[in-house]
């Protein structure tokens, strides 16, 4: 038997369902924003609290520093200053936390001085920090770069308007640490100090040195140099030539003059990959580039690519390139096979000889490391280049120098 509901009851059911849906929609329209607002309020609370742990830690570290019994104060100072700088604390708060006379770590003093100078604030205190850094004695195995402190002192003095004192600081500092003489930071500070002191010619010369650098090509002169040069000479004619001349002079001083040797090259007799005897004296009256290499070392083998480029570049000029491989504990035939295979992988065609026991490398050239030795036309060792640093510009400049010497 089928039952049929009253049409009125069906209508009532439909009406109730509609009312329920409308009520749900109304609740969403009103409660949704409230919930969203609550979430936003919670986010604001969380955001305001993210800084609080940092402030709590700062207070804790300050309390530790105030206690004279606290060990390792320098490490605590470092943590405190890092937190204060990270939170962009006011300069006075940083000074109150660790004053100039309270520093145990010279690098803390230097970091604070640099920060204050960057901000252009509390410059008397900034100078006091640097001066205190100088006075902190070194400890065993100290790796603090004290020789660089003069750069920060000069920067602070420039900010203080003490331009002549900044110049004197830079001049004396680079005498103690001459490797800073071509540094960008040193030249920038020195040029600025000269400029502010009204010593325009000195400023121009310093900025030219900065633009020249020791790179393969010079930088383009910046706006400051262009403006000063135009003001001094009325035009820019001759500026590029001066920069280029300075670059060449700087490269020779760094890559050639500072590296010169005068050691007679010992002769040797070794066999090439075909078993033929090769002597150093076979290359008399020529510039010789010797490369001590371990062809079974992937890194050392990869570095041969640079020398291959030089070999192809200078082959027609008469420069002789020879690689000396130290050899390995294998039969001679196997050694030759291994070396050929290694050279083929990196497409190196430089002639190579085998030093079976490393006697030539160790006893005659005093090395057990990969090395590039340059010998002039008289059979004299003029340069030795370790491969631990960027040796490439040294080798290129030294080959050019020896070839020019041959022409003279």
C-alpha positions in Angstrom: 0.0 0.0 0.0 1.3 3.4 -0.9 1.0 6.4 1.4 0.6 9.9 0.1 1.6 12.9 2.3 -0.7 15.8 2.6 0.3 18.6 0.2 0.2 21.1 3.1 2.7 19.1 5.1 5.0 19.0 2.0 4.8 22.7 1.8 5.6 23.2 5.5 8.6 20.9 5.2 10.0 22.8 2.2 9.4 26.1 4.0 11.3 24.9 7.1 14.3 23.8 5.0 14.4 27.2 3.3 14.3 28.9 6.6 17.2 26.8 7.9 19.3 27.6 4.8 18.6 31.3 5.1 19.6 31.2 8.8 22.8 29.5 8.0 23.6 32.0 5.3 22.9 34.9 7.7 25.2 33.4 10.3 28.0 33.0 7.9 27.6 36.7 6.8 27.9 37.9 10.4 30.1 35.3 12.2 32.6 35.0 9.3 34.0 38.6 9.6 34.0 38.2 13.4 36.1 35.0 13.1 38.4 36.7 10.6 38.7 39.7 12.9 39.6 37.4 15.8 42.2 35.7 13.7 43.7 39.1 12.8 43.8 40.1 16.4 45.5 36.9 17.3 48.1 37.5 14.5 48.7 41.0 15.8 49.2 39.5 19.3 51.6 36.9 17.9 53.5 39.5 15.9 53.9 41.7 18.9 55.1 38.8 20.9 57.8 37.7 18.4 60.0 40.6 19.5 59.5 39.8 23.2 61.7 36.7 23.4 64.5 38.7 21.9 64.1 41.5 24.5 64.0 38.9 27.2 67.2 37.4 26.0 68.8 40.8 25.7 67.9 41.5 29.4 69.3 38.1 30.4 72.6 38.7 28.7 72.9 42.2 30.1 72.3 40.7 33.6 75.1 38.2 33.0 77.5 40.9 31.9 76.7 42.9 35.0 77.9 40.0 37.2 81.7 40.0 37.5 81.6 36.3 38.2 80.3 35.4 34.7 82.9 33.5 32.7 83.6 34.0 29.0 82.3 37.6 28.9 83.6 38.1 25.4 81.2 35.4 24.0 78.3 36.9 25.9 79.2 40.4 24.6 79.2 39.0 21.1 75.7 37.4 21.5 74.3 40.6 23.1 75.7 42.9 20.4 74.4 40.6 17.6 70.9 40.7 19.1 71.0 44.5 19.6 72.1 45.1 16.0 69.7 42.5 14.7 66.8 44.3 16.5 68.0 47.7 15.2 68.5 48.9 18.7 69.2 52.7 19.2 72.9 53.6 19.3 72.7 54.7 22.9 71.3 51.3 24.0 74.2 49.5 22.3 76.7 51.8 24.0 75.0 51.3 27.4 75.1 47.5 26.9 78.8 47.3 26.1 80.7 50.6 26.5 84.0 51.3 24.7 86.0 50.5 27.8 84.0 47.4 28.6 84.8 45.4 25.5 86.7 42.2 25.9 86.7 41.3 22.2 88.4 43.7 19.7 86.0 42.7 16.9 83.0 43.7 19.0 84.6 47.2 19.3 85.2 47.3 15.6 81.7 46.1 14.7 80.1 48.7 17.0 82.4 51.5 15.6 81.5 50.5 12.0 77.8 50.6 12.9 77.9 54.0 14.6 79.9 55.4 11.7 77.4 54.0 9.2 74.6 55.6 11.1 76.6 58.9 11.5 75.8 58.8 15.3 77.8 58.9 18.5 81.0 59.4 16.5 83.1 60.2 19.6 82.1 56.8 21.0 82.8 55.2 17.7 86.4 56.5 17.8 86.8 55.3 21.4 85.7 51.8 20.4 88.4 51.7 17.7 91.1 53.0 20.0 90.1 50.5 22.7 90.3 47.7 20.0 93.9 48.6 19.4 94.7 48.2 23.1 93.2 44.8 23.6 96.2 42.4 23.7 96.4 39.4 21.3 95.9 35.9 22.7 97.5 32.6 21.5 96.2 31.5 18.1 94.5 34.9 17.7 92.9 35.2 14.3 91.7 38.8 14.7 92.7 40.8 11.7 94.1 43.7 13.7 96.0 45.0 10.7 92.7 46.0 9.2 91.5 48.2 12.1 93.0 51.3 10.6 90.4 51.2 7.8 87.6 51.5 10.4 89.4 54.3 12.2 89.9 56.2 9.0 86.2 55.8 8.2 85.2 57.1 11.6 87.5 60.1 11.2 86.0 60.9 7.8 82.6 60.8 9.3 83.9 63.1 12.1 85.2 65.6 9.5 88.8 64.8 10.4 90.0 64.4 6.8 93.7 65.0 7.3 93.8 62.6 10.3 92.0 60.1 8.2 94.6 60.5 5.4 97.4 60.1 8.0 95.7 57.0 9.4 95.4 55.4 6.0 98.9 56.2 5.0 100.5 54.8 8.1 98.2 51.8 8.1 99.0 50.7 4.6 102.7 51.0 5.4 102.2 48.3 8.1 99.9 46.2 5.9 101.0 47.0 2.2 98.6 44.3 0.8 95.7 46.8 1.4 97.3 49.3 -1.0 95.2 48.2 -4.0 92.1 47.3 -1.9 88.8 48.9 -3.0 87.9 49.9 0.6 91.3 51.6 1.2 91.3 53.5 -2.0 87.7 54.6 -1.6 88.3 56.0 1.9 91.6 57.6 0.8 90.0 59.2 -2.3 87.1 60.5 -0.3 89.4 61.9 2.4 91.5 63.7 -0.2 88.4 65.0 -1.9 86.9 66.4 1.4 90.2 67.9 2.4 90.4 69.8 -0.9 93.4 67.9 -2.2 91.8 67.4 -5.6 94.9 66.2 -7.5 95.6 63.5 -4.9 91.9 62.5 -4.9 91.9 62.2 -8.7 95.1 60.0 -8.6 93.6 57.8 -6.0 90.3 57.4 -7.8 92.3 56.5 -11.0 94.0 53.8 -9.0 90.6 52.6 -7.8 89.2 52.5 -11.4 92.3 50.8 -12.8 92.6 48.0 -10.2 94.5 44.9 -11.2 91.9 43.3 -13.3 92.2 42.3 -17.0 90.3 45.4 -18.0 89.7 48.6 -16.0 86.4 49.6 -14.5 84.7 52.6 -16.0 85.4 55.7 -14.0 82.5 56.6 -11.7 80.7 59.9 -11.5 82.9 61.3 -8.7 86.1 60.8 -10.7 84.5 62.2 -13.9 83.3 65.3 -12.1 86.6 65.9 -10.3 88.6 65.4 -13.5 86.4 67.7 -15.5 86.5 70.3 -12.8 90.3 70.1 -12.6 91.2 69.9 -16.3 88.0 71.3 -18.0 87.7 68.1 -20.1 87.9 64.3 -19.9 90.7 63.9 -22.5 93.5 61.7 -21.2 91.6 60.2 -18.3 91.2 56.7 -19.9 94.9 56.6 -20.8 95.9 57.4 -17.3 93.6 54.7 -15.9 95.0 52.1 -18.3 98.6 53.1 -17.6 97.9 52.8 -13.9 96.3 49.4 -14.4 99.3 48.0 -16.3 101.7 49.4 -13.7 99.7 47.9 -10.8 99.5 44.5 -12.5 103.2 44.4 -13.1 103.9 45.4 -9.5 101.5 42.8 -8.0 102.0 39.8 -10.4 105.6 40.3 -11.5 107.8 42.6 -9.3 106.6 41.2 -6.0 107.2 37.6 -7.2 110.6 37.7 -8.8 113.2 35.0 -8.1 116.8 34.5 -9.2 117.6 30.8 -8.8 119.5 28.7 -11.3 117.2 26.0 -12.7 118.6 22.5 -12.1 118.8 20.3 -15.2 117.0 17.0 -15.3 116.4 14.0 -17.7 113.0 12.4 -17.7 111.1 10.2 -20.2 108.0 11.3 -22.1 105.0 9.1 -22.8 106.8 7.4 -25.7 109.9 6.6 -23.7 112.1 9.3 -25.2 114.5 11.2 -23.0 113.7 14.8 -22.5 116.1 17.3 -20.8 115.5 20.8 -19.5 118.6 21.9 -21.4 116.8 20.9 -24.6 114.9 24.2 -24.2 117.9 26.5 -23.8 117.4 30.1 -24.8 113.6 29.8 -24.5 111.1 30.8 -21.9 110.0 27.5 -20.2 106.8 27.0 -18.2 107.0 23.9 -16.0 103.9 22.5 -14.5 104.2 19.8 -11.7 101.0 17.9 -11.9 99.2 14.8 -10.6 97.1 13.7 -13.5 95.2 11.1 -11.4 93.8 14.0 -9.3 90.6 15.2 -10.8 91.0 18.7 -9.4 94.6 19.0 -10.5 93.7 17.7 -14.0 90.9 20.2 -14.3 93.3 23.0 -13.6 95.4 21.9 -16.6 92.8 23.4 -18.9 94.1 26.9 -18.1 97.6 26.0 -19.0 96.4 24.4 -22.2 94.9 27.8 -23.1 98.3 29.4 -22.5 100.0 26.7 -24.5 97.9 27.3 -27.5 98.2 31.1 -27.1 102.0 31.2 -26.8 103.1 28.2 -28.8 104.1 30.3 -31.8 106.1 32.7 -29.6 108.6 30.0 -28.8 107.6 29.5 -25.2 108.1 25.9 -24.1 105.4 24.2 -22.0 106.2 20.9 -20.1 104.2 19.0 -17.6 106.0 16.8 -15.1 103.8 14.0 -13.7 105.0 12.5 -10.5 104.2 9.0 -11.6 102.4 6.2 -9.7 103.1 2.8 -8.3 102.3 1.0 -11.5 104.4 -0.5 -14.3 105.7 2.1 -16.7 103.3 1.0 -19.5 100.3 1.3 -17.2 101.5 4.8 -16.0 101.7 6.0 -19.5 98.3 4.6 -20.4 96.7 6.2 -17.3 98.2 9.6 -18.1 97.2 9.5 -21.8 93.7 8.6 -20.8 93.5 11.4 -18.2 94.9 14.0 -20.7 92.5 12.9 -23.4 89.5 13.4 -21.0 90.3 17.1 -20.6 91.7 17.5 -24.1 95.2 18.6 -23.0 98.0 18.3 -25.5 100.9 19.8 -23.6 104.0 17.6 -23.7 104.4 15.6 -20.5 107.2 13.7 -18.8 107.1 11.3 -15.9 109.0 11.8 -12.6 108.8 8.3 -11.3 110.0 8.8 -7.7 109.2 12.5 -7.5 113.0 13.2 -7.3 112.9 16.2 -9.6 110.0 17.8 -7.8 111.2 17.2 -4.3 115.0 17.4 -4.5 115.5 19.8 -7.3 112.6 22.2 -7.1 111.8 21.7 -3.4 108.1 21.0 -3.8 105.6 18.2 -3.3 102.6 20.2 -4.4 101.3 21.3 -7.8 103.3 24.2 -9.0 103.9 26.3 -12.0 107.6 27.4 -12.5 108.7 29.9 -15.1 112.3 29.8 -16.3 113.8 32.6 -18.4 116.0 32.3 -21.5 119.2 32.1 -19.3 118.0 29.0 -17.5 117.1 31.0 -14.3 114.0 30.3 -12.3 112.2 33.7 -12.2 108.8 32.7 -10.8 107.1 30.0 -8.8 103.3 29.9 -8.5 101.4 27.8 -6.1 98.0 26.6 -7.3 96.3 27.1 -3.9 95.5 30.7 -4.8 94.3 32.3 -8.1 97.5 31.8 -10.0 96.1 32.5 -13.5 96.8 36.3 -13.7 100.2 35.8 -12.2 101.2 33.2 -14.9 99.8 35.3 -17.8 101.6 38.5 -16.7 104.8 36.6 -15.9 104.9 35.0 -19.4 104.3 38.4 -21.0 107.1 40.0 -18.9 109.6 37.3 -19.8 108.8 37.6 -23.5 109.2 41.4 -23.3 112.5 41.0 -21.5 113.7 38.7 -24.3 112.9 41.4 -26.9 114.9 43.9 -25.0 
